[in-house]
Amino acid sequence: MEIADELKIYDDNLVKELSNLARDNIEYWDIRTTLNNGTVLSFTNQRSKEISSYETLECGIRAFINGGWGFCVLKKIDKNNIIDGFLKAIKLARKSQSLCKFQFNINESDPLNKKFKIKSVRNLESIDIKDKIEIVKNHEDISSKYSKEIKNTRTVYLDGYFKNLFLNSFGSQVYQDLEVLRLFSAVYAQRKGLIQNAMNSVGGVGGFEIMETEAAQNISLKSAKQAIMLLDAKSPVGGKFNVIMDPKLTGTFIHEAFGHACEADIVLNKESILEDKIGKTVAIEEVNVIDDPTIGQGKKFNLPYELYGSYNVDDEGIPSQKTVIIEDGILRNFLHNIETASRMSIEPNGHGRANSSVAIPQVRMGFTYLEPKDWKLEEMIEDTKSGVLCEDFQYGYTDTTTGNFQFKCKFSYRIENGEKKELMRDVSLSGMTLEVLKRITAIGDKSTFNYSDGICGKGGQGVRVCDGGPFIRIEDITVGGLN
């Protein structure tokens, strides 16, 4: 695989020159450079809000010494600029080191020299922008005409063709060639002053074949149907109930309420309920939680593309890998980048991620999920005398310091004497993360396992992620509604 011409400037002579500049001045350095071609299409109420095509070439240079980081961003890539930016990063690192509270060293890792290419069935560059626009317009048309009660629609199409080069002082040289695509649909319905909305998305690492899947083709119709259904739904009476969460809501809980507390930078900042809990029981024995962003998992879900939260290496040149967070109810690992791993004296596990080459890597999740067990959904419902079946996630709040969370569900159904009853709207769930993990009374089998994709925000950055799990049942969850 040939490296893009724009990235060939980083030849052996330049790398050698940078290494000489770093010698006796800093302990570690890395460079991330990305050539990105992309498209953004945004339509609202069948009218275009944005139609843009772009090409960017950007570079981020980091330098490190004794706990101090320096970071320099380049928008123009030539040899003189790279050297100047490198010297600025060194200067900033040394200044930062003189001011930082915690001094530590970066643990050296083996160099990685590899090229990665994720092959697409239909390359994004081969698709004319007119064809992309027609698809978005068609989705707007479908959702707008579904019902007279549909008042607002929005469809967003995003794609990008990335060519990344990563270099560091350990001798790593990693080149990646990949495509990413995401389609988003939102529909708002109104009846007699009542407004309800439904949002859905489809995303993946791959080419235009993502748009040809059943999920992508039906996304606008799905959003429209859901918005209208919610107009007929009832609002629940609040209280404590046995709650059955669907895979999307299970994934949301594992990602939002629990997963962020596993990010080692939050732990080191003493903002996590999991501080000092490695090796201790944090859930019932049947609970296993994994973060596995490795490439190749799309096939498990019969997809012609890779999962949206998957990657070959993180943004610090560490290979993606399966990380066991909870094993048989016991907390085993945190998620790490090279800084947190060095500070905790362990190996990094490939979770240093940034949303671009000109953003600083942070500890982030990839594909976080709860492993299935052996319950059927029908068995859970039949075994529940009084409860609520909750499906999908709209928005929520989590405090990693206390473990307090609150989520609003998209759909919910009342369960009475083992039977699924009427549809309810505006259902919220709240509780304490570690208490909930110990109140799980049933975990679904493989047939109930699924995932969802999205953008996770942290520190002003959004990165692509997936989360999921099976249906699970939890006792005595606080349920809130409008009544």
Stockholm file with secondary structure:
# STOCKHOLM 1.0

chainA/1-483         MEIADELKIYDDNLVKELSNLARDNIEYWDIRTTLNNGTVLSFTNQRSKEISSYETLECGIRAFINGGWGFCVLKKIDKNNIIDGFLKAIKLARKSQSLCKFQFNINESDPLNKKFKIKSVRNLESIDIKDKIEIVKNHEDISSKYSKEIKNTRTVYLDGYFKNLFLNSFGSQVYQDLEVLRLFSAVYAQRKGLIQNAMNSVGGVGGFEIMETEAAQNISLKSAKQAIMLLDAKSPVGGKFNVIMDPKLTGTFIHEAFGHACEADIVLNKESILEDKIGKTVAIEEVNVIDDPTIGQGKKFNLPYELYGSYNVDDEGIPSQKTVIIEDGILRNFLHNIETASRMSIEPNGHGRANSSVAIPQVRMGFTYLEPKDWKLEEMIEDTKSGVLCEDFQYGYTDTTTGNFQFKCKFSYRIENGEKKELMRDVSLSGMTLEVLKRITAIGDKSTFNYSDGICGKGGQGVRVCDGGPFIRIEDITVGGLN
#=GR chainA/1-483 SS CCCCGGGTTCCHHHHHHHHHHHTTTCSEEEEEEEEEEEEEEEEETTEEEEEEEEEEEEEEEEEEETTEEEEEEESSCSHHHHHHHHHHHHHHHHHHHHHCSCCCCCCCCCCCEEEEECCCSSCGGGSCHHHHHHHHHHHHHHHHTSCTTEEEEEEEEEEEEEEEEEEETTSCEEEEEEEEEEEEEEEEEEETTEEEEEEEEEEEESSGGGGGSHHHHTHHHHHHHHHHHHHTCBCCCCEEEEEEECHHHHHHIIIIIIGGGGBHHHHHTTCCTTTTCTTSBCSCTTCCEEECCCTTGGGGGTCSSEETTCCSBCTTSCBCCCEEEEETTEECCCBCCHHHHHHTTSCCCSCEECSSTTSCCEECCSEEEECCCSBCHHHHHHTCSEEEEEEEEEEEEECTTTCEEEEEEEEEEEEETTEEEEEECSCEEEEEHHHHHTSEEEEBCGGGCEEEEEEEEETTEEEEEEEEECCEEEEEEEEECCC
#=GC SS_cons         CCCCGGGTTCCHHHHHHHHHHHTTTCSEEEEEEEEEEEEEEEEETTEEEEEEEEEEEEEEEEEEETTEEEEEEESSCSHHHHHHHHHHHHHHHHHHHHHCSCCCCCCCCCCCEEEEECCCSSCGGGSCHHHHHHHHHHHHHHHHTSCTTEEEEEEEEEEEEEEEEEEETTSCEEEEEEEEEEEEEEEEEEETTEEEEEEEEEEEESSGGGGGSHHHHTHHHHHHHHHHHHHTCBCCCCEEEEEEECHHHHHHIIIIIIGGGGBHHHHHTTCCTTTTCTTSBCSCTTCCEEECCCTTGGGGGTCSSEETTCCSBCTTSCBCCCEEEEETTEECCCBCCHHHHHHTTSCCCSCEECSSTTSCCEECCSEEEECCCSBCHHHHHHTCSEEEEEEEEEEEEECTTTCEEEEEEEEEEEEETTEEEEEECSCEEEEEHHHHHTSEEEEBCGGGCEEEEEEEEETTEEEEEEEEECCEEEEEEEEECCC
//
